[in-house]
């Protein structure tokens, strides 16, 4: 982080206020051409008029596909949860580290790849919305729902967190608005966020089960 900070301040060209005048609000022909090429790459060269004229999929087929995907995800989740105990015994990892680091990485692989793919197309706002939306959904809907549903099973859940977990959760909550509210991003901010995540992973790795 120390070296990255020096490289950022010495070699990164900062934006000039003169370049952010009224002329910068008007897209250049090259920018318009680039945006049209991105749209064609995403839509496969299909115009919006052609998209509107397409027949929507049948309702029963969409429901069957959604049901099959849900069953497959539930089965894979059951296999993943069943493999936690053997992994903890063989590798010596704590269940805290597996539950807070390994399983989120594996379980959100599709979401992470989507966010990275969208960010590479210079749509960082949509990429951040995907990441923030997932976190908000888990915190405000999934976790309370699991607590309510767990009362119908022998092992009940609660929303009581340990001090270390609360500290990491509070730090992530504070960092997100600090990074996003200024409306711009740099590679140094990305390196700093990755460094914070790595430090949290190291802490959770040494937390006893």
Buried (B, 14 or more C-beta within 10 A) or exposed (E): EEEBEEEBEEEEEEEEEEEEEEEEEEEEEEEEEEEEEEEEEEEEEEEEEEEEEEEEEEEEEEEEEEEEEEEEEEEEEEEBEEEBEEEBEEEEBBBBBBBBBBBEEEBBEEEBEBBEEBBEEEBBEEBBBBBEEBBEEEEEEEEEEEEEEEEEEEEEBEEEEEEEBEEBEEEBEEBBEEBBEEEEBEEBBEBBBEEBEEEBBEBBBEBEE
